[in-house]
Amino acid sequence: MTPVQFIEKNVISELVRLGFDVDVAHIGAREAVNYYHRSSSASGKSKMFDDCLNIAKAWATKCQSKKKK
């Protein structure tokens, strides 16, 4: 499993666990992978996944509110 696949799979499962729609979780995962590609380093030691998950949660929150309106 590549790092991109790991991030995508685990971000989707975490967002769904938090109650987001599956479609919104996929959007968040896509943005998390984009962040991973853009980022040169994590905010701390072994924190890259956490950084990606925070980005995904932010995007999912924005998208979820639009879909519910």
VORO-438268 format. One record per residue: residue number from 0; residue in one letter; chain; y, x, z of N, C-alpha, C, O in turn. Coordinates in pm, 1 decimal, always signed. Each point is the difference from the previous one (the first is absolute). Layout:
residues N
NUM|a|A|Y|X|Z|Y|X|Z|Y|X|Z|Y|X|Z
...
END
This chain:
residues 69
0|m|A|-117.1|+85.0|+0.0|+117.1|-85.0|+0.0|+124.0|+89.9|+0.0|+13.7|+89.9|+83.0
1|t|A|+74.1|-116.1|-176.5|+122.3|+79.2|-9.3|+101.2|-49.7|+104.0|-14.7|-110.3|+52.6
2|p|A|+115.9|+190.0|-23.3|+102.0|-45.9|+94.5|+68.8|-129.1|-44.9|+31.8|-85.1|+83.1
3|v|A|-9.0|+69.8|-212.2|+64.1|-121.8|-50.5|-89.6|-121.0|+24.3|+48.0|-104.9|+42.8
4|q|A|-176.3|+118.5|-69.3|-93.8|-109.6|+23.7|-7.7|-33.2|+148.8|-6.7|-117.1|+37.4
5|f|A|+7.6|+220.0|+47.3|-4.1|-20.3|+144.6|+122.4|-78.4|+46.5|-12.2|-96.1|+76.0
6|i|A|+129.2|+137.1|-121.7|+124.0|-66.7|+40.3|-0.7|-144.7|-47.4|+30.7|-91.3|+76.6
7|e|A|-65.6|+71.0|-202.8|+0.3|-134.6|-55.8|-96.0|-92.8|+74.2|+37.9|-110.4|+39.2
8|k|A|-159.6|+154.4|-20.3|-102.1|-82.9|+65.5|+38.1|-33.3|+143.6|-9.0|-115.5|+41.5
9|n|A|+51.1|+215.0|+33.7|+29.2|-22.1|+140.8|+131.7|-73.4|+23.4|+12.4|-74.7|+97.1
10|v|A|+84.6|+94.6|-183.5|+125.6|-74.8|+12.2|-26.0|-147.9|-26.6|+49.3|-86.1|+73.0
11|i|A|-126.3|+56.6|-176.5|-30.8|-140.6|-30.5|-72.6|-64.8|+117.5|+36.4|-109.7|+42.3
12|s|A|-137.7|+175.8|+10.0|-75.4|-59.8|+110.4|+86.7|-16.7|+124.7|-14.5|-99.3|+71.4
13|e|A|+103.0|+192.6|-44.0|+86.6|-10.3|+117.6|+102.1|-113.0|-16.6|+25.3|-74.7|+94.6
14|l|A|+32.2|+61.8|-212.0|+98.1|-106.5|-22.3|-65.3|-138.0|+5.2|+58.1|-94.1|+54.0
15|v|A|-177.5|+81.9|-109.3|-71.3|-127.5|+8.0|-33.7|-31.9|+145.0|+9.2|-115.2|+42.6
16|r|A|-48.1|+216.7|+32.5|-29.9|-19.3|+142.2|+123.1|-46.5|+76.5|-11.3|-76.3|+96.0
17|l|A|+129.0|+122.2|-138.2|+125.1|-39.1|+65.1|+47.8|-138.7|-43.4|+98.6|-50.7|+53.5
18|g|A|-167.0|-10.7|-149.3|+30.9|-137.0|-38.2|+75.7|-17.1|-130.0|+42.7|-111.1|-31.2
19|f|A|-24.8|+215.7|-44.8|+67.3|-11.6|-128.7|-97.9|-52.7|-104.5|-121.1|+18.9|+12.0
20|d|A|+174.5|-85.1|-114.7|-82.6|-45.0|-112.4|-59.4|+121.0|-71.1|+54.7|+110.1|+6.3
21|v|A|-167.2|-131.8|-74.0|-66.3|+108.5|-71.8|+89.5|+53.8|-111.5|+7.0|+121.0|-21.5
22|d|A|+61.3|-211.0|-49.2|+89.9|+44.4|-107.9|+112.3|+87.0|+54.9|+35.6|+101.6|-59.7
23|v|A|+19.1|-141.3|+171.6|+107.4|+76.5|+63.5|-54.1|+133.9|+50.5|+69.6|+101.4|-6.3
24|a|A|-192.1|-100.9|+55.7|-62.0|+124.8|+46.3|-16.3|+98.3|-115.4|+16.8|+120.6|+18.1
25|h|A|-49.2|-171.5|-135.9|-12.6|+86.9|-117.3|+135.2|+57.9|-40.6|+8.7|+115.9|-40.6
26|i|A|+95.9|-196.0|+51.4|+134.3|+50.8|-29.4|+35.9|+111.1|+98.5|+50.8|+104.9|-39.8
27|g|A|-77.2|-128.1|+167.3|+27.0|+102.1|+101.6|-79.5|+126.5|-23.7|+51.8|+110.3|+17.6
28|a|A|-177.5|-124.9|-57.6|-83.7|+116.2|-27.1|+53.2|+79.0|-118.8|-1.3|+123.1|+1.3
29|r|A|+47.8|-193.4|-103.5|+57.1|+67.7|-116.2|+123.5|+81.1|+38.8|+17.9|+113.0|-45.5
30|e|A|+65.7|-170.9|+129.0|+119.8|+71.4|+45.3|-36.2|+116.7|+91.6|+67.5|+102.9|-1.9
31|a|A|-172.7|-117.6|+81.6|-45.0|+108.9|+87.0|-50.3|+118.1|-83.5|+27.4|+115.6|+32.1
32|v|A|-100.5|-145.4|-138.4|-48.7|+105.5|-89.6|+117.1|+66.8|-71.1|+1.3|+122.0|-16.2
33|n|A|+97.3|-201.4|-26.4|+119.4|+57.8|-61.9|+71.0|+93.3|+96.8|+45.3|+107.6|-38.8
34|y|A|-35.7|-148.8|+164.7|+61.9|+84.4|+101.8|-80.3|+129.3|+16.8|+57.7|+108.0|+12.5
35|y|A|-189.8|-119.3|-12.3|-86.0|+117.5|+14.1|+25.2|+99.6|-112.7|+6.1|+120.7|+23.7
36|h|A|+8.3|-170.5|-145.0|+25.4|+87.6|-114.7|+138.8|+64.1|+6.3|+17.0|+114.8|-40.9
37|r|A|+81.7|-188.1|+91.8|+136.9|+51.2|+8.3|+21.3|+95.7|+116.5|+83.5|+90.1|-7.2
38|s|A|-158.7|-110.0|+113.5|+23.3|+73.8|+123.8|-52.9|+142.8|-9.9|-109.9|+24.2|-49.9
39|s|A|+189.5|+67.9|+97.9|-44.5|+139.1|-0.6|-69.8|+36.1|+130.9|-84.6|+89.4|+2.7
40|s|A|+119.5|-158.2|+105.1|-65.5|+25.0|+127.7|+13.3|-123.1|+89.1|+83.4|-87.3|-23.7
41|a|A|-165.9|+82.6|+124.5|+1.3|-112.3|+93.6|+106.6|+23.5|+106.5|+55.7|+109.2|+11.2
42|s|A|-28.8|-212.6|+65.9|+100.9|+11.4|+104.9|-50.1|+81.8|+118.9|+79.7|+44.6|+82.5
43|g|A|-208.8|-25.2|-73.8|-58.5|+79.1|+107.9|-140.0|+42.5|-38.2|-49.2|-34.3|-107.5
44|k|A|-13.9|+107.7|+194.4|-134.2|+48.5|-27.6|-97.7|-117.3|-11.3|-9.6|-82.8|+90.6
45|s|A|-61.0|+76.7|-200.0|-101.4|-102.8|-26.1|+57.5|-140.9|+4.1|-65.0|-91.3|+50.9
46|k|A|+184.0|+72.2|-102.8|+64.5|-130.8|+4.4|+23.3|-61.0|-137.9|+70.8|-100.2|-10.2
47|m|A|-126.2|+155.3|-93.4|+25.3|-50.9|-134.7|-45.6|-145.2|-13.7|+72.8|-82.2|-55.6
48|f|A|-191.9|+49.5|+105.3|-46.6|-138.0|-10.9|+90.7|-94.4|+77.3|+30.2|-109.5|-47.4
49|d|A|+13.3|+150.4|+165.6|+90.0|-83.3|+79.6|+131.6|-24.7|-73.4|+52.9|-111.1|+2.2
50|d|A|-0.6|+214.7|-66.9|+122.9|-15.3|-77.6|-21.5|-98.0|-115.4|+83.4|-86.9|-25.0
51|c|A|-194.9|+101.8|-44.4|-31.5|-90.2|-111.6|-17.1|-143.6|+49.2|+44.4|-93.9|-66.0
52|l|A|-108.1|+76.9|+180.9|-20.8|-133.6|+54.6|+132.9|-63.7|+40.1|+18.9|-120.1|-19.5
53|n|A|+72.4|+197.7|+74.4|+131.3|-53.9|+35.7|+75.7|-47.6|-124.0|+64.6|-104.8|+2.7
54|i|A|-72.7|+181.2|-110.0|+63.1|-40.6|-125.7|-64.5|-129.0|-50.5|+69.7|-92.0|-42.8
55|a|A|-201.5|+85.8|+47.7|-71.7|-118.7|-47.6|+36.6|-123.0|+82.9|+18.4|-108.3|-55.6
56|k|A|-7.8|+123.3|+187.1|+37.5|-112.9|+85.6|+140.4|-49.8|-33.6|+24.5|-120.6|-3.5
57|a|A|+66.2|+212.8|-20.8|+136.9|-39.3|-34.6|+1.9|-80.1|-130.4|+65.2|-104.1|-8.1
58|w|A|-135.8|+152.1|-92.5|-4.4|-71.6|-128.0|-72.7|-133.6|+14.7|+42.3|-100.5|-57.1
59|a|A|-150.2|+99.5|+132.8|-76.2|-123.9|+17.7|+84.0|-104.6|+72.8|-6.3|-118.5|-32.6
60|t|A|+83.5|+161.3|+129.4|+86.5|-93.1|+72.5|+103.2|-61.4|-93.8|+25.9|-120.2|+5.8
61|k|A|+32.5|+202.1|-91.9|+97.6|-50.7|-97.0|-65.4|-98.1|-97.2|+55.7|-106.3|-27.5
62|c|A|-170.8|+140.5|-23.5|-67.8|-83.7|-99.1|-56.2|-126.6|+61.0|+4.6|-105.7|-62.8
63|q|A|-57.5|+114.0|+183.7|-58.8|-115.4|+66.4|+106.6|-106.4|+24.1|-25.9|-118.8|-19.8
64|s|A|+143.0|+159.0|+61.3|+104.3|-98.4|+27.2|+44.9|-69.2|-128.5|+34.2|-118.2|+2.7
65|k|A|-33.6|+189.4|-114.2|+36.1|-61.6|-127.6|-105.0|-100.3|-44.5|+33.5|-106.1|-52.9
66|k|A|-161.5|+139.3|+74.1|-106.8|-88.1|-44.5|-6.3|-128.6|+83.2|-37.0|-105.3|-51.9
67|k|A|+72.6|+113.2|+179.5|-8.4|-116.6|+87.0|+115.7|-95.9|-19.6|-10.9|-116.8|+37.4
68|k|A|+121.8|+162.2|-95.0|+117.5|-87.7|-16.0|-18.8|-102.2|-105.6|+89.8|-80.5|-24.8
END
